[in-house]
Amino acid sequence: MQRLHGCLPARRGCRTLPIPPGSQRTHTMEDLIGFLVAGLVLTGSPGPNTLSLAAAGAAFGARRGLGYMTGLLVGMVLVMALTASGMIAIVLAVPALGPVVTAAAAAYFIYLAWRIATAPPLSTARQTARAPSLGDGIVLSLLNPKAYAAMAAMFSGFVLFGGSSIVDAFIKAGLLLVILALVNTAWLAGGALMTRFLRRPRLNRVINIAFAAMLILSVALALRM
């Protein structure tokens, strides 16, 4: 049994107080549950990654969106590495780089929104349009401000393994990757479920433009963080 050194207010001097055997285990379980819930909320809420994935599923179908989803996951692994290592904090500490990164992110998201808004109806999309690729997903994750904010909160706000910061970081990264895979699959499938309503060109155009507008709005909100 571990013991805690402290002072009893009712007596003079200090004595060793025992820590209940299960308390440390309880705190670890509480941290794990809190981490999983926070990860689900932060990564699953509407944002540039999730909305663009749903839009890709709606505009091109689930199968053609798998490469893009994989790219988003690969990009998020890189975001985790940059955040956990502190490299992104070093880069953003350079005053001249902040506006450059913001401008690059805004330009790329506008380009992606334009591609979604102008995607043809599904009946002709297979022959006339290129779905977002694995590379597009990687770039989008790396330029997504919300991704860095979320990963910074997850890596700094919880301790899942106190014995080693490196092991702790790998545990967090593994759990977050599983959460991201589940969340992204749900958003892609949700977008793909809309394909039955997108066979008519006019309705297809309206929905694609709506997704593009939501993507731009989410980016604008993320860039203000």
N, C-alpha and C positions, 0 to 999 in steps of 0.2 A: 504494500500500500504506500502511495506517495504521501509525503507530508508537507504541509505548508507552514512556513515560519511567520508568526505574527503576534500581536499583542492582544490579550484579553482585556477589555475595558474594566471588568469587575475586579481584576487582580493586578497587583504590581508585577512588573517584569513581563517577560515574554515567554511563551511556550510554543511548542510545535503542535500544529493542528492537523489532524488527518484529513486527507481528501478522499471522499468516497470512491471506491474502485471504478464505478460505472460512470462517473461524472465526465471524465475525459472522453470516453467513448460516446456519451450523449452529445457533447459539444461537437464532436467530429461529425456525427450523423446530422445534427442540426445544420452545420456548415454545408454538408453535402446536399441536403434537401434545398437549402437556400440557394446554393449555387445552381442547381438544376432548374429551379423555378425562375431565377433571374435570367439564366441563359435562354430558357424557352421564351420568356417575355421579350428580351432584348433582340434576339435573332429572329423571332417569329412575327414581330409586329411589322406593320407596313413600312417599307423603306425602299431605297433605290434597288437593292438586291432582290428583295421579295417581289416587289411590284414589277420589275423588269422580267423576272422569271415567269410570273403569271401571265404577263403580256406575251412573252415568247410562246408559252403553251397555248394561249388563245389564238395567236396569229399563225403559228406554224405547226401546232400539234405537239403532243408529249414526246413522241419519238425524236423529232427533230430538235427538241429542246434539251435532250439529255446531255449533249456535248457542252452546251452553254451552262447547264447546271453543274457539270463536272468542273468547268473552268471557275465558276464561282467558289466551289469548295476548295480548289487548289489555291485560288487567290486568298481565301480566308486563312488558310494555313500559313501563307506568307505574311498576312497581316498579323496573325498571332505571334509569329517569330519576330517581326519587327517591333511589336508592342512589348512582348515579354523581355526582349533583350535591351530595350531602351533606345534602340536606334532611331525610331520615328521621333522620339522626344528630342534627340540630338539634332535631327534634320530640321524639325520645326522651330528649334531654338534660333536658327539663323534667320534674321528678320527678312532678308531679301527673298527667301524661298517660300514663305507663306503665301504671298499673292500669286506666285507662279504655280504652286500646287493647286490653289483654289481655281485659277483660270483653266488649268488643264483638266481638272475634274469637271467643271461646268461645261467646257467645250465637248468633252467626250460624252457626257450624259445627254446633252442636247442632240448630238449626233445619233446616239442610240435611240432616243425618243423619236427622232425623225424617221429612222428605219422602221420602228414599230408602227408609227402613224401612217406610213405610206405602204405598209405590207399589203399585198393584194389579197383578195378572198381566198380561202383555203382551197377552193376548187382549182385555182390557177397558181397558187403559191409554190407548188412543187416544181413548176417549170420556170417561173419568172423571178423568184426572190430567194435570197440566201438567208437562211436562219442565222441568228447569232451563234458564234462559234465558241469553242473552248478558250481560244485566245481572248475573245471579247469578254468572257466571264472573268478571266484572270485580271484583265485590265480594269474592269468595272469594280471588282472587289478592292483592288489596290488604290483606286481613286475615290472610294466611298468614305466620306468623313464619319458617317454613322458607324461603320465597321470598326474604325480605330477607337472611337469613343466607347463602344460596347465592349471591345476586347480589353481596353484599359481598365474599365470598371470591373470586369470579371477577374482579371489577373491580379489586380491590386486589392480588391474588396473581400477576397475569401482566402482562407488557408485550409487546404485539404490534407496536406502532409507536412507537418512541422519539422520533420527530421532533415529535410533537404529541399532547398528552394528549387533545384533543378528537377527533382522527382515531382515536386508539387506542380511545377509548370507543365511537365509532360502529362500528368494526370488531368489537369484542367484542359489542356489542348485535346486530349483524346475524348473526353466527355463532350467538349464543345463541338468537335467534329461529328460525333454521333447525333447531337442535337441538330446541328446544321443540316446534316443529310436528311433527317426526318422532316424538318421544317421545309427545306427546299423541295423535297418530293411532294409534300402536301400543296405548296403553292403552285408548282408546275402542273400537278394533277388538277387542281382547282381551275387553273386557266384553261387546261385542255378540255375540261368538261363543258366549257362554253362553246366549243367548236361546232356543236350541233346547231347553234343559233347564228353561226357566222357564215353560212352558205350564201346568204343573200348579200350582194355587194354593198348596198347602202347601210344595212345594219352592221356589217363587218367594219366599214369605214368609221362609223360612229363609235363603236367599241374600241377600235384600235386607237383612235384619237383620244378617247377618254383615258385609256391606259397611259398613253404618252403624256397627257397633261398631268395625271397623277404622279408619274415618274418625275417630271420637271418640278412639281410642287414638293415632292419628298426630298429632292436634291437641294432645292432652295432652303428648306427647313434645316437639312443636315449641314449645309454650309454656314448656317448662322450659329451652330453649336460652338 
